Amino acid sequence: MKRREFFIMFAAAASLPLTGNAQREKKVFRLGHLLLLSRAPLEPFLDVFQHTLRDLGYVEGSNL
């Protein structure tokens, strides 16, 4: 009976994955916008949009 248990444990251990768990790189999100007008009249809205993204944790150049 001991031999059978040994082989069952050996088979279970052999079936485990042998690869390590590597850390994944941080996901960098890309966001773009298309303007049909000049940028000057929309500047206040774009500033609010950028501040809102920063409040949500998205930092330009880091993860955005």
Protein Blocks (a to p, Z undefined) as FASTA:
>chain_A
ZZmmmmmmmmmmmmpcfbdcddddddddddddddfbdfklmmmmmmmmmmmmmmnopagh
ilZZ
